[in-house]
Amino acid sequence: MATERYADIVLPLAQPAYTFAVADGLEPAEGQAVAVQFGPRRIYTGIVWRLHDRRPDFKTVKTVSRVLYGTPLLDERQRRFWEWVADYYMCTLGEVMRVALPS
């Protein structure tokens, strides 16, 4: 039996990272851009912040729709810098994403 995989995704919103399930056959990497459904109709581009196997405490967990681009947009050093910026300016990673990446 395969282990379920989950990804914490940073969205360009003033919100914390959200956890999505990673479907079989998808191979996202940390720092990679993915498309996810957020709400009933909205599709957002998010950044995979962390991959793990811990299921969130929700009845339903939405799935990552697809992986975008061939390589990660951010490496480990850049993600650590975004975390520092968010901490220093007391904002969310999503707000950092909104100003750091073009729309």
N, C-alpha and C positions, 0 to 999 in steps of 0.2 A: 504494500500500500504506500503510495506517494505521500510525502509530507506536504500539508497545505502551506503555501507561502503567502506572505503579506508584505505590503510596501507602505511605508509612511510617505505620503505625497504632500509636498508644499505647493499650494495653489496661490495665485497672485491676489490674495484676499487678506484682510486684516483678521485672520483666523489661525488657529494652530494647525499643524500638519494633520491630515486625515489619513486613516488606514483603509487601504483597498486590498482586495484579494488579487493575487497574480494567477491568471488562468494558466492551465497546462499549455505548454508550447510557447509561451511568452518568456523571454529571457531578459528582463530589464536589468540594468546595472545602476548602482548608486550614482547619482549625478545626471542620469539620463532623463530626457524629456519624454513624457507619456501623455496620452489623451485619456481623460476620465470624465464620466458623467457626474455632475454635481447638481443635485436637485432633480426635478422631474424632466427638464429639457435641456439644461445648460451643459455644454461640453467645454472643459477647460484644458489647457496645456499646463501640466504640473511637472515638478522635478522630483524624482525618486530620491528621498533623503536617506532612507534606511530600509533594508530588506530584513525580514525576520519571520519566525513561525508562530508568533503569539496572536491568536485570534482575538479581536476586540469583543467587548461585551455588548454586542448588538444582535438582534434577531437576524437581520440581513446585512450582508457586507457587499457593497458594489465591487465590481471587478474592473481592473485596468482595461480600457478599451483597446489600446494599441501602443506600441513603442514607436516613438518618433525619432527620426534621424539614426544614423548608424553608430554613432559614438556618443558618449556622455558629453553634456554641455559643461559640466562642472567637475573638477577633480576634487580630491580630498582637501587640498590646501584652500581652494576657493570656497568650499562648503564651510570650512572652519572660519574663514574670513566673514562669510555671510552671518554665521552665528555670532561672531564678535560684534559686527555692525548692529545686529538685532538687539544684542545685550546692551551695547553702549548707548544706543538711541532709544532703548526701551520700546521696541516695536516687534512685530512678528516677522518670521522669515518670509511670509507671503508679501509683506510690505517691502522688504528688501528686494525680493524677486521682482516686484512691480517696477522698481526704479533701476534695477541692475540689468534687466534684459529688455530688449526692444519688444514691443507688442506685436 
